[in-house]
Amino acid sequence: MPLDFNKHAQKGNQFLNELALELGGQPDKAKAGKILRAVFKTLRNHLTLAENFQLLSQLPLALKGVYVEAWMPTHKIEAGRKKIDFVEEVLANANKDTWPRSEDVETMLKGIRAVFKTLKKYISEGEFNDIEAILPRQLKKLLRESIYQRNISFKLVTEK
């Protein structure tokens, strides 16, 4: 079967479009791409080498390039175990103009949640569960909040 690079580009653009919509407001693929790159770079520091490759195998070809960009798998970076550590690492990996008000943690969290929620649509349930199992407790919570955000909000509203 011949390679169809247009098809691969379409899948990558589809992901970016979905992510841009998830971020809300006017769809901005450039901003979505910057956020995606920063979250991928951070996420790979929190996964084992084997898990990184398992996740990578399920990504559309165009996203695989984004995931591995400037990655040195043998160079392990110490990753924090708390949600705020993850957010700060994403911010450090992001371009300064990705989040204009870098002090706004909620804005950063919204971007991270949007990436996780969009990513969930592209990987298997088993892979999602494997990633979740590896992450520390606070990062598992962040991942779950991202995926099941509507349910969490609904429960909070109905419990009052």
C-alpha positions as CSV (number, residue, x, y, z in Angstrom):
1,M,0.0,0.0,0.0
2,P,1.5,3.4,-1.0
3,L,2.0,6.1,1.6
4,D,-0.6,8.8,1.4
5,F,0.9,11.8,3.2
6,N,-2.2,13.9,2.5
7,K,-4.3,11.4,4.5
8,H,-1.8,11.6,7.4
9,A,-1.9,15.4,7.2
10,Q,-5.7,15.3,7.3
11,K,-5.7,13.3,10.5
12,G,-3.2,15.6,12.1
13,N,-5.2,18.6,11.1
14,Q,-8.4,16.9,12.3
15,F,-6.8,16.5,15.7
16,L,-5.7,20.1,15.8
17,N,-9.1,21.3,14.8
18,E,-10.8,19.2,17.5
19,L,-8.2,20.6,20.1
20,A,-8.8,24.2,18.9
21,L,-12.6,23.7,19.4
22,E,-12.0,22.1,22.8
23,L,-10.0,25.2,23.8
24,G,-13.1,27.3,23.2
25,G,-13.5,30.7,21.6
26,Q,-12.2,31.2,18.0
27,P,-10.5,28.1,16.7
28,D,-6.8,28.9,16.6
29,K,-4.8,26.0,15.2
30,A,-1.5,27.8,15.9
31,K,-2.2,28.1,19.6
32,A,-3.6,24.6,19.7
33,G,-0.3,23.3,18.1
34,K,1.8,25.2,20.7
35,I,-0.2,23.8,23.6
36,L,-0.1,20.3,22.1
37,R,3.6,20.4,21.7
38,A,4.2,21.7,25.3
39,V,1.8,19.0,26.8
40,F,3.4,16.2,24.8
41,K,6.9,17.3,25.8
42,T,5.8,17.3,29.5
43,L,3.8,14.1,29.3
44,R,6.6,12.0,27.9
45,N,8.7,13.0,31.0
46,H,6.1,11.4,33.2
47,L,5.8,8.1,31.4
48,T,8.1,5.1,31.2
49,L,10.0,4.6,28.0
50,A,7.9,1.5,27.2
51,E,4.7,3.5,27.8
52,N,5.9,6.4,25.7
53,F,6.4,4.0,22.8
54,Q,3.0,2.4,23.3
55,L,1.3,5.7,23.2
56,L,3.3,6.8,20.3
57,S,2.3,3.7,18.3
58,Q,-1.4,4.8,18.6
59,L,-1.0,8.4,17.5
60,P,-1.7,9.6,14.0
61,L,1.5,9.8,12.0
62,A,1.5,13.6,11.9
63,L,1.3,13.7,15.7
64,K,4.1,11.2,16.2
65,G,6.5,13.8,14.8
66,V,5.2,16.4,17.3
67,Y,5.6,13.9,20.1
68,V,9.2,13.0,19.4
69,E,10.4,16.4,18.4
70,A,13.7,17.1,20.2
71,W,13.1,14.1,22.4
72,M,16.1,12.2,23.8
73,P,14.6,9.1,25.4
74,T,17.8,8.2,27.2
75,H,18.0,11.7,28.9
76,K,15.5,11.3,31.7
77,I,14.2,14.5,33.3
78,E,13.1,14.5,37.0
79,A,9.4,15.1,36.9
80,G,7.3,16.5,39.7
81,R,4.5,14.4,41.1
82,K,2.0,17.2,41.8
83,K,-0.5,18.8,39.5
84,I,1.1,22.2,39.9
85,D,4.5,20.7,38.9
86,F,3.0,19.3,35.7
87,V,1.3,22.7,34.9
88,E,4.6,24.6,35.6
89,E,6.5,22.1,33.4
90,V,4.0,22.6,30.6
91,L,4.4,26.3,30.9
92,A,8.2,26.0,30.8
93,N,7.9,23.9,27.7
94,A,5.5,26.3,26.0
95,N,6.3,29.4,24.1
96,K,5.7,32.5,26.2
97,D,2.9,33.6,23.9
98,T,1.0,30.4,24.2
99,W,-0.6,31.6,27.4
100,P,-0.5,35.4,27.4
101,R,-1.1,35.6,31.2
102,S,1.2,32.9,32.4
103,E,0.1,33.5,36.0
104,D,-3.4,32.3,35.2
105,V,-3.2,28.7,36.3
106,E,-6.8,28.0,35.2
107,T,-6.0,29.1,31.7
108,M,-3.0,26.7,31.6
109,L,-5.1,23.9,33.1
110,K,-7.8,24.5,30.4
111,G,-5.2,23.9,27.7
112,I,-3.9,20.8,29.4
113,R,-7.3,19.4,29.9
114,A,-8.2,20.1,26.3
115,V,-5.2,18.1,25.0
116,F,-6.0,15.2,27.3
117,K,-9.6,15.2,26.3
118,T,-8.8,15.3,22.6
119,L,-6.0,12.7,22.9
120,K,-8.5,10.3,24.6
121,K,-10.5,10.1,21.3
122,Y,-7.4,8.9,19.5
123,I,-6.1,6.2,21.7
124,S,-7.6,2.9,22.9
125,E,-9.2,2.5,26.3
126,G,-6.4,0.1,27.3
127,E,-3.7,2.6,26.5
128,F,-5.6,5.3,28.4
129,N,-5.8,3.0,31.4
130,D,-2.0,2.2,31.1
131,I,-1.1,5.9,31.1
132,E,-3.4,6.5,34.0
133,A,-1.9,3.7,36.0
134,I,1.6,5.1,35.6
135,L,0.9,8.6,36.6
136,P,1.1,9.8,40.3
137,R,-2.2,10.3,42.1
138,Q,-2.5,14.1,41.4
139,L,-1.8,13.6,37.7
140,K,-4.3,10.8,37.5
141,K,-6.8,13.2,39.0
142,L,-5.9,15.8,36.3
143,L,-6.3,13.2,33.6
144,R,-9.7,12.1,34.9
145,E,-10.9,15.7,35.3
146,S,-9.9,16.3,31.7
147,I,-11.9,13.4,30.3
148,Y,-14.9,13.4,32.6
149,Q,-15.1,17.2,33.2
150,R,-18.8,17.4,32.4
151,N,-19.7,14.7,34.9
152,I,-17.6,16.3,37.6
153,S,-19.2,19.7,37.1
154,F,-22.6,18.2,37.0
155,K,-22.0,16.4,40.3
156,L,-20.7,19.5,42.0
157,V,-23.8,21.5,40.9
158,T,-26.3,18.8,41.9
159,E,-24.8,18.2,45.4
160,K,-25.6,21.8,46.5
